[in-house]
Amino acid sequence: MKTWLITGVGKGLGRQLASQLLEQGDRVVGTVRTQTDEDALSALSADRATPLQIDVTRFEEIPGKIAEIETRIGHIDILVNNAGFGLTGAIEETPIEDVKSLFDVNFLGTIAMIQAVLPGMRRRRAGHIINVSSVSGLAPWAGTGIYGASKYAVECLGQTLAEEVAPLGIHVTNVAPGGMRTDFAGGSLRAIEPSISDYETTAHVAHGVLTDGMGQEPSSPEKIARAISQLVEMDVPPRLLLLGSDAYKYATYHLKSQLDGIEAFRDLTLSVSAETV
């Protein structure tokens, strides 16, 4: 039996993953923010579901909460950083306060959770950290720049962390899903009120694309949860896992375009060498 710590189990992928893991006999510690969500998680298993009322943006409280949980139920085998929300709007229109709010949850909360579980994982020379990123953290598109930037940051964080902890027996995987049939485009998606007409055909389109497609996304949250559970059984898990046909399509297209652009300007790139005239 493995012990998982999953942030954001109140709904969506977090709830689905917690439910599947409990059904297969694992233990789940899930972060919740309301009594309703706490009761819902507890109802899934009387002895193996442990709700943890915590706000991932209250960074100073997290280490003590995690230490308390580990004292009470034992060590954490797997951390899944799932908590987060989406934001649409042109970069120019987005108030800095909204940018900070998004990064506090999507990025800084992820760091705080990682820092809290790593001491125990290092002592045991074992563990797996899974960061739920997004294809938007690999393939940006107009209207999602701030959200995508938070996921780009998570991508860098996870890849760098993987290098740092690999000699310690700890795995790190960034999971980058595309669209999945959760309420992401509903209650988990915020929008900046459009105010600049110049963005009507670019950034302002993003919110409608996401909300109009709600319920028709190409990926199943049940299958995404199953794929995540399979990662921890692998001797050599991937450091990046795309999930969904759209994730594969957009990420590979964007990365190929970047490589083509790099090659197109190769001569200029190499022309700045201090060793050439």
C-alpha positions as CSV (number, residue, x, y, z in Angstrom):
1,M,0.0,0.0,0.0
2,K,1.4,3.4,-1.0
3,T,0.6,6.7,0.6
4,W,-0.2,9.5,-1.8
5,L,-0.5,13.2,-1.0
6,I,-2.7,15.0,-3.6
7,T,-3.4,18.7,-3.6
8,G,-6.8,19.8,-4.7
9,V,-9.0,16.7,-4.3
10,G,-12.2,18.7,-4.0
11,K,-13.1,18.2,-7.6
12,G,-11.8,17.4,-11.1
13,L,-8.7,15.3,-11.7
14,G,-7.8,15.4,-8.0
15,R,-11.1,13.9,-6.9
16,Q,-10.9,11.3,-9.7
17,L,-7.4,10.3,-8.9
18,A,-8.1,10.0,-5.1
19,S,-11.1,7.9,-5.8
20,Q,-9.2,5.4,-8.0
21,L,-6.3,5.1,-5.7
22,L,-8.5,4.4,-2.7
23,E,-10.4,1.8,-4.8
24,Q,-7.1,0.0,-5.5
25,G,-6.2,-0.1,-1.9
26,D,-3.8,2.8,-1.5
27,R,-3.9,5.5,1.2
28,V,-4.7,9.1,0.1
29,V,-4.0,12.3,2.0
30,G,-5.9,15.0,0.1
31,T,-5.8,18.8,0.6
32,V,-9.2,20.4,0.8
33,R,-10.5,23.9,1.6
34,T,-14.0,23.3,2.7
35,Q,-15.8,21.0,5.2
36,T,-18.0,19.7,2.3
37,D,-14.9,18.5,0.4
38,E,-13.4,17.1,3.6
39,D,-16.6,15.0,4.2
40,A,-16.7,13.9,0.6
41,L,-13.1,12.6,0.7
42,S,-13.7,10.9,4.1
43,A,-16.7,9.1,2.7
44,L,-14.6,7.4,0.1
45,S,-12.7,5.4,2.8
46,A,-13.1,5.4,6.5
47,D,-9.5,4.3,7.2
48,R,-7.4,5.1,4.2
49,A,-8.7,8.6,3.2
50,T,-7.2,11.5,5.2
51,P,-8.4,15.0,4.5
52,L,-6.0,17.8,5.1
53,Q,-7.5,21.3,5.4
54,I,-4.9,23.5,3.9
55,D,-4.6,26.5,1.6
56,V,-1.5,25.9,-0.6
57,T,-0.9,29.7,-0.6
58,R,-0.4,29.8,3.1
59,F,3.2,28.8,2.6
60,E,4.3,29.1,6.2
61,E,1.8,26.6,7.4
62,I,2.6,23.8,5.0
63,P,5.8,22.3,6.6
64,G,4.1,21.9,10.0
65,K,1.0,20.4,8.5
66,I,3.0,17.9,6.4
67,A,5.2,17.0,9.4
68,E,2.0,16.4,11.5
69,I,0.5,14.1,8.9
70,E,3.7,12.1,8.6
71,T,3.9,11.7,12.3
72,R,0.3,10.5,12.4
73,I,0.0,8.1,9.4
74,G,3.6,7.6,8.2
75,H,5.7,8.8,5.3
76,I,4.5,10.1,2.0
77,D,5.5,8.0,-1.0
78,I,4.1,10.1,-3.8
79,L,3.2,13.8,-3.9
80,V,0.9,15.0,-6.7
81,N,0.8,18.7,-7.2
82,N,-2.6,19.1,-8.7
83,A,-4.1,22.2,-7.2
84,G,-4.5,25.1,-9.6
85,F,-6.8,27.2,-11.7
86,G,-6.9,28.7,-15.2
87,L,-7.0,32.3,-16.4
88,T,-7.7,33.9,-19.7
89,G,-7.1,37.4,-20.9
90,A,-4.7,39.5,-22.8
91,I,-1.3,40.0,-21.1
92,E,-1.7,43.8,-21.3
93,E,-5.1,43.7,-19.7
94,T,-4.2,41.4,-16.8
95,P,-3.7,43.3,-13.5
96,I,-0.5,42.4,-11.6
97,E,-2.6,41.3,-8.6
98,D,-4.3,38.7,-10.7
99,V,-0.9,37.5,-12.0
100,K,0.3,37.2,-8.4
101,S,-2.8,35.3,-7.3
102,L,-2.4,32.8,-10.1
103,F,1.3,32.2,-9.5
104,D,0.7,31.8,-5.7
105,V,-1.5,28.8,-6.4
106,N,-0.1,27.3,-9.6
107,F,3.6,27.8,-9.0
108,L,4.5,28.9,-5.4
109,G,2.1,26.5,-3.9
110,T,3.7,23.7,-5.8
111,I,7.2,24.7,-4.6
112,A,6.0,24.9,-1.0
113,M,4.5,21.4,-1.1
114,I,7.7,20.0,-2.7
115,Q,9.9,21.6,-0.1
116,A,7.7,20.1,2.7
117,V,7.8,16.5,1.5
118,L,11.5,16.4,0.3
119,P,13.1,16.0,3.8
120,G,11.3,12.8,4.4
121,M,11.9,11.5,0.8
122,R,15.6,12.3,1.1
123,R,15.9,10.5,4.4
124,R,14.4,7.4,2.9
125,R,16.2,7.8,-0.5
126,A,12.8,7.1,-2.2
127,G,9.8,9.0,-3.4
128,H,8.0,10.3,-6.5
129,I,6.9,13.9,-7.1
130,I,4.3,14.3,-9.9
131,N,3.5,17.9,-11.0
132,V,0.3,18.4,-13.0
133,S,1.3,20.9,-15.6
134,S,-0.5,21.5,-18.9
135,V,0.2,21.4,-22.6
136,S,-0.1,25.2,-22.3
137,G,3.2,25.0,-20.4
138,L,4.8,23.7,-23.6
139,A,2.7,25.2,-26.4
140,P,1.5,28.8,-25.7
141,W,-1.6,30.3,-27.3
142,A,-3.1,33.8,-27.3
143,G,-5.3,34.6,-24.3
144,T,-3.7,32.1,-22.0
145,G,-0.3,33.8,-21.5
146,I,-0.4,34.2,-17.8
147,Y,-1.7,30.8,-17.1
148,G,0.7,29.3,-19.5
149,A,3.6,31.1,-17.9
150,S,2.7,29.6,-14.6
151,K,2.9,26.1,-16.2
152,Y,6.1,26.9,-18.0
153,A,7.5,27.7,-14.6
154,V,6.3,24.4,-13.3
155,E,7.9,22.6,-16.3
156,C,11.3,24.2,-15.5
157,L,10.9,23.5,-11.8
158,G,10.1,19.8,-12.3
159,Q,12.9,19.2,-14.9
160,T,15.5,20.9,-12.7
161,L,14.3,19.2,-9.6
162,A,14.6,15.8,-11.4
163,E,18.3,16.5,-11.9
164,E,18.8,17.5,-8.3
165,V,17.1,14.6,-6.7
166,A,17.8,11.7,-9.1
167,P,21.0,10.7,-7.2
168,L,18.9,10.5,-4.1
169,G,16.5,7.8,-5.5
170,I,13.6,10.3,-6.0
171,H,11.7,10.5,-9.2
172,V,10.0,13.6,-10.7
173,T,7.5,13.6,-13.5
174,N,5.7,16.6,-15.1
175,V,2.4,15.5,-16.4
176,A,1.1,17.8,-19.2
177,P,-2.6,17.0,-20.1
178,G,-4.6,18.6,-22.8
179,G,-8.3,19.3,-22.4
180,M,-10.1,16.8,-20.2
181,R,-13.7,16.5,-19.2
182,T,-13.6,18.2,-15.8
183,D,-15.0,21.5,-14.7
184,F,-11.7,23.3,-15.6
185,A,-13.5,25.5,-18.1
186,G,-16.2,26.1,-15.5
187,G,-15.5,26.8,-11.9
188,S,-11.7,26.5,-12.3
189,L,-11.4,29.1,-15.0
190,R,-11.2,32.8,-14.4
191,A,-11.4,35.5,-17.0
192,I,-10.1,39.0,-17.2
193,E,-12.7,41.4,-18.4
194,P,-11.9,42.4,-22.0
195,S,-11.1,46.1,-22.2
196,I,-8.8,46.6,-25.3
197,S,-10.6,46.1,-28.6
198,D,-7.3,45.4,-30.4
199,Y,-7.3,41.9,-28.9
200,E,-10.8,40.9,-30.0
201,T,-9.6,38.4,-32.6
202,T,-6.6,37.0,-30.6
203,A,-6.5,37.0,-26.8
204,H,-10.3,37.6,-26.3
205,V,-11.1,34.4,-28.2
206,A,-9.5,32.1,-25.7
207,H,-12.2,32.1,-23.1
208,G,-14.9,31.2,-25.5
209,V,-12.8,28.4,-27.0
210,L,-12.4,26.8,-23.6
211,T,-16.0,27.3,-22.3
212,D,-17.7,26.4,-25.6
213,G,-15.8,23.2,-25.7
214,M,-16.6,22.2,-22.1
215,G,-17.8,18.6,-22.0
216,Q,-16.3,17.9,-25.4
217,E,-12.7,17.8,-24.5
218,P,-10.8,14.9,-26.0
219,S,-9.5,13.2,-22.8
220,S,-11.1,11.3,-20.0
221,P,-10.2,12.3,-16.4
222,E,-10.6,8.6,-15.4
223,K,-8.0,7.5,-18.0
224,I,-5.7,10.4,-17.1
225,A,-5.9,9.4,-13.4
226,R,-5.1,5.8,-14.4
227,A,-2.1,6.9,-16.4
228,I,-0.8,8.9,-13.4
229,S,-1.2,5.8,-11.2
230,Q,0.9,3.8,-13.6
231,L,3.8,6.1,-13.4
232,V,4.8,5.1,-9.9
233,E,5.0,1.4,-11.0
234,M,7.8,2.2,-13.5
235,D,11.4,1.6,-12.7
236,V,12.4,4.6,-14.9
237,P,9.4,6.9,-15.2
238,P,9.4,9.7,-17.7
239,R,10.3,13.2,-16.6
240,L,7.6,14.6,-19.0
241,L,4.4,12.8,-19.9
242,L,2.0,14.3,-22.4
243,L,-1.6,13.1,-21.9
244,G,-4.2,13.5,-24.6
245,S,-4.2,13.6,-28.4
246,D,-4.4,17.4,-28.3
247,A,-1.5,17.6,-25.9
248,Y,0.6,15.5,-28.3
249,K,-0.5,17.5,-31.3
250,Y,0.1,21.0,-30.0
251,A,3.3,20.2,-28.0
252,T,5.1,18.4,-30.8
253,Y,4.0,21.1,-33.4
254,H,5.3,23.9,-31.2
255,L,8.5,22.2,-30.3
256,K,9.2,21.4,-33.9
257,S,8.5,25.0,-34.9
258,Q,11.0,26.2,-32.3
259,L,13.7,23.8,-33.5
260,D,13.0,24.9,-37.1
261,G,13.4,28.5,-36.0
262,I,16.7,27.8,-34.2
263,E,18.1,26.1,-37.3
264,A,16.9,28.9,-39.6
265,F,19.1,31.4,-37.7
266,R,21.9,29.1,-36.9
267,D,24.5,31.2,-38.7
268,L,23.6,34.3,-36.7
269,T,23.5,32.3,-33.5
270,L,27.0,31.0,-34.0
271,S,28.4,34.4,-35.3
272,V,28.8,35.8,-31.9
273,S,31.5,33.4,-30.8
274,A,34.5,35.3,-29.2
275,E,36.8,33.0,-31.1
276,T,35.7,34.1,-34.6
277,V,36.4,37.4,-36.4
